[in-house]
Amino acid sequence: MPRSRPRSRRTAFVGLLMALVLVVARVPAPTTGAQATPTAATAEQYTPVLQAVPTPPRWFTGSDGRVHLVYELLLTNAFPVSVTVTSIEVLAPSTGQIVARLEGDALTAAMALLASPTDATAELPTSTIGVVYVDLSFDRAEDVPPSVRHRLTVAVPPGLPVPGSITSTGAPAEVDRRSPIVIGPPLVGPRWVALGSCCDGPHRRAFQPLDGGLYLSQRFAIDFNVLDEAGLLASGDLSRNESFVSFGQPVLAVADAIVVAAVDRFPDQVPNDPQDVTLESADGNHVILNLGEGRFANYAHLKAGSVTVRDGDRVERGQQIGELGNSGSSTGPHLHFHVMDGPSALAADGMPYVFDRFALEGRTPPLDDVISLGEAQEPIPVESAGAGPREDALPLGRDVVDFTEEARGG
């Protein structure tokens, strides 16, 4: 995109300023007499970036023992030039305290343009929308503020008739104080790796523009892959699904629930050579369960021919509903699992959830390293620091968990 010449930028801003002056000039002066004492008009301020929190911030307890408050802050640059976000302070209106401050590398890592979610940046080109993926951490659920606001500071290029740094406060949001839903495990056995789990990664940044709305149903999604006793994800011919340890593993209902969708008509993909998919086939073979109280569980990419339930069926917690597969938008066998607030896997808002009991076995290296080791058919190292039983918690990204009855205290 060609850059505007300084002269053009100055002209645009002078035009805006003149328009503001003309509007103020048309306001009639207050008269004396029977009227109330006139008050001074509030001074206006340019706010180049408009702030909004599209859905309520929501919390859960992670496997790290911390309470995480998760939400997204949308930033729209309404100026005709690029601006740079230099700091964001999260405020608690109830106490007047600063809950968190993002700046420097931490701010850049948490921010991206809406249409380029994997490219970290604190710069907002003109007429673009940025997203700050907020993850706040607290000792206890009681410490989570009932609402938040945001103090945003942006840097404006020189040579314009506005300050070089502009700070504004906005984007008030009420926190959803409800506890996350507590569910059972969707899988059985040890050594399940939670890839892409909260609170940053490909799922967290997967906004979808659907039916005139913007949705983030996968905010708390996990891709589960299992390791064998040697720590391998797969061995043998990696073009065959059967070479992957995860393929064909039983998939379980996480609660007593009603089936609202059960699809089993798509073939499994060839690993690392997937065919194109449509919006209809993206989840592949899948099951959606109505868990009650406005929560729905989505199980995606199930094995072709393995789904054992139908729409309207009632299922019990622990009942097998299918097998782990590689159908739909998938490059290798895994179970994609998330909870949302409606019966659509995509056109819904992602909701937090926790598993009632599991054992944390440790953590893997970063996702890119896990993928490289898997392709090389080398063992995935698991760092066991912090391992132990967990209750009412969500596995975080790179966690390795054990869902066996013994590990769960069953």
N, C-alpha and C positions, 0 to 999 in steps of 0.2 A: 504494500500500500504506500503510495507516495506521501511524503511528509509535507505538511502545510508550511509555507514560507512564513518566517516571523511576522512579516507585514500582514499577511492574511490572518494569522492568529490574533494579532493586536486589533485588527479591524473587527473581528468577530466579538472580542471581549468588549471593545468600546461600544459596539452596538448593543450588547447586553446591558452594559452599565447605563447607556443613554435611555434604554427602554425602562430601566428601573427608575431613573430620575424622572422621566415623564409620568410614570404611574404615581410616584410620590407627589409630583407637582399638581396632579389632578385632585388630590385629596383636599376637600374644603377645609379651610382653617376654622378652628372652633371659635364660636362667638361668645361674648360675655352676656351677663344678664341672668336669666332663670336657669341656664344650663349648668350642669355639674362642672366642677373644676376640671379643666382639661388635664390629661396625663400625657407624659412623653411617650412617643411611639417606640416600640421595641426595635432596636437596630437589627436590620437584616444582615445576613452573612451568606456568602457563597459557600455551598457545600458541594464540591465537585463530584463526590462519590456518595451515592444514595445507598443506605444500608437497609437490609431486611433479613429477618429470620423466618424462613418459610413454614417450618413446622416446630412444634414445641420441643425444647430440649428435654432429653430423657436420660435416665440413669440406670446403672446396673453395677453389681459387684464383679470385678474381674478375678481371674486366677491369681493375680498379684496381691490380692487382699485389699485393693484400693477401690473406692467408689468412683466410677467414671460418669461424668455428665457430657453427653455427646449431642452435637447439633451442627448445623451449617449456617454460616453468615454470608449472605449474598451481597456483593458490592458492584453497583452499576456506575460506570464512569460516564457522567452526563456532560463532561467538558469536551471541547473539540480538540484536545491535545491529550497525550499520554500523561498519566500521573503515577507516582510511586507511593504505595502504602508503606509508611515507615514504622508505625506502631499501632497496636490495638490493645486497649485495656477493657477487660470484662468487669463490669461494675455490678455490685449487689445493691439495688435501691433500698432494700429494707434496712441495711446497716450503713450504707454509704462507703463501704470498703471496696478496694480493688481486689477482685478475686484472682485475676491472672493478668499478665502482660505478655504480649507477643511482640517481638521485634527481632531484627537481625536474621540470622540463619533459621531460627525456630519459626519465625513468621513466614519466611520464604518457603520452607519445607511444608508448612501447613496450608499453603495457598496455591491455587492454580486457576486458569481461566476455565469457565464452565465447559467449553467445547474441547479443551485440551487438558483433561484432568491429571495426566501423568507428568506434565511439564511444570515443575515448580517455578513460581515467579511471584514477585510482589509488585510487578508493573502492570498497570491497567491501560492498554491502548484505548483511544477514544471509542466510545460507543460499544464497549465490551462489558461483560459480566464476569467478575471473579468470584471464587468461592473460597472461604476460609473454613477448613474442616476442623472444628473445635473439639478438643478432648480435654476436659478439665478433670483433675484428680483430687479426691478428698479422703480424709481418714474414715468418715462415717457418713451414712445417708443423711443423718440429722444436720450435717454441715452443708448440705446442698442448699443454695439460696432459693427462695420461692420464685424469684424472677431475676432477670439479668438485663442490663443495658450495655452499650458499647461506646467507648470513646476512641474515635478513629482519627489518626493524623496522617495526612498525605502531603507529599512534596510536589509542587507545581513547577514546571520549567520557568526559567528566568525570562524577563522581557515582556511580562504580561501585567496588566493593571490590577493584580491581586497579590496577596502575600505569598511568599515562596513556600510557606508551610501553613496548612489549614487544618484545624482540629474541630471536630463536630461530634456531638453525642446523639445516638439514636438506636434504632432497632431494639425496642423493648420486647421482651418475650417472657411469658409465664412458663415456668418449668412444670412439666408433667410429674407430679410427686408420687404417682402410683408406683407400687413395687412392680418389678418385672415379673412376668409369668414364670413359674417354676415347673420344669418339665423333666421327664426321664430321658435317657440316652437314645439317640436314633440308630445306634450301632452297638455291636457287642465286641468284647475282647480288648486286648492291650495294644499299645503302640499306634494309636490313631493321631496323625499329625493334623493340627488345625491350621490350614494354610489360608491366607487372606482374611483372617478374622479381624475383629475390631482392634485398634481403632483407626488404622490408616492402611490403605492398600487398595487393590483394584475394586473390591466390592464397595467399600466406603465411598468411592468417587464415581459410582456408576449411576449418575442421574439419567433419567429417561424422559424425553418429551413425548407424552402420550395423551391423546384425546383432549388436547388443549390445556393440559396440566404438566407440571414438572414433578417427577416422582423419584424417590430414593428408597425403593423397597428392600434393597440389599445392604442397607446400612450396617446391620449386625450379622451378615451372612458368613458362613464358614464352608470352605471346601475341605472335606475329610479325605485323607489318603492314609493307608495303613502300611507299616513297615513289617517285614518278616523278622525272624529272630536274629538274622545277620545285619539288620538295619537297611535292607534293600527295599526300594519301591517296586522294582521289577527285575527280572532276569530272563535272558534268552532273546528271542526275536521281538524287538520293541514295536514292530508293526502289527503285532497280535495282541488283542485285549487280554487274552488268557495269560500273557506273560506278566501282567501286573497283579500284585498281591491283592489289591483292592477289588478287582473285578469279580462280581458274583457274590460278594459278601452280603449277608442278610441285612435288610433295612427295616427298622422297627417303628411302630407308632409311639410317639413320645408321651401320649396321654390318651385317656378315654375321649373319643372324639367322633365327629361325623365327617365322612368323606364328601367333599364338595366338588372335587375334580379327580378323575383317574384316567390318565391317557397312556395307552400302550400300543402305538402304531408306527413308531419311528425306529429305523435300524440303528444299531450302534455304529459310531464313527470308527474309521481306521485311525489308530493313535498317530498324532502329529501330522495327519494328512486329512483333516476334516473337510467334508463337503459344505457348501454354502447352506445357510439356514435362513428361514423367514422369521418374522415376529411370532408366528403361530408355532413354529417348530423349535424355537430357541431353547426352551426348557427340555426338549426331547420328551421322553416318557417320564411322566411326573405324577405326583399325588399331592393334593392340597387337603389338609384337614382343618375343620372348624373346631378350634380348641375352646370356644366359648369366650364371653366377655370381650368380643371384638378382636380376638387374636386368631390368626390362621397360620398353619405351618406348611411350608413348601419344601418338597423333596424333588430335586431335579436330576436329570441325566440318568434315569434308571435303566437297567439292562432290558433290552428288547425281549418281550414275552414273559417278563418276570412279575408284572404287577398283579397282585392277588385280590385287589378290592375293586369296587365299582362305586359310581356316584350314589350317594344316599346310604351307603353301608355305615353301620356303627362299628367302630373298632375299639379294642381295649389296649391300654398301655402295654407295650412289650410285644404286641402282635406283629408278626411279619407282614409287611405290605408290599414288598418287592425286593429286588436285589440291586446292588450298586452296579452302575453301568457307565456307558460312554456315549449316550445319545444326545442329540441336540447340539447346542453351541458348546462343544467340548473338544479338547485336544488329547485327552487321556482319561482313563477311568477315575472317577471320584464321585462322592456324594456332595451335592450343593444343598445346603440346608439354611433356611432362614424363617423368621416369623414376621408377619406383616399385619396391618389393620384391616385388610379386606381380602376377598377370595381371589384376587388377581395376583399372579406372581410378580408382575411388574408395575401395574397401575395401582399402587398402594404405598403406604408409608411403612418403612421398616421399624419394627418394634423390638425392644430389648427382651432378652430371655436369659434364664440361667438353668443349668442342670443341677438337680437336687444333690447328687453325689457323684464324684469321680476322683481318680487319683492323678495328680500331675506327675508325669515321669521325668519331665525336663523340657528343654527347648532346643530346636534345631538352629542351624545357621540361617541367615536371611534367605528369602524366597528364591532369589536368583541363584544362590549357591546350591540350594536344594535341587532346583531344576537341573543344573549342570551335573551334579553328582548322580542324579537319577538317570540322566541320559548316558552317563559313563558307566552305569551299573556299579557304582561304588557305594559303600555304606554311608548312611546319613548319620553324622555324629550327633549325639544328644547330650547336652550339658545338663547334669542332674541337679544343679544348685536350685534350692527352693522346692524340691520335689516333696510330695506328700499328699494327704487327702484334702479334698476341697468339698465344701457344701454350699449350695445355692450360689454358684459362681459361673461365669462364662469363660471358657478357654480363650486366651488372647492369641494373636498371630504368632505362629511358630511353636506354640505349645504342643507337647506330646502327651496324650491322655490315655488312661486305662479305664475302660468301661466294664471290666469284668465284675461279677457280683462280689468276689472277694475284695477287690480294690474299692468297691463302692460301699463296703460294709454290709452287704446283703447276706 
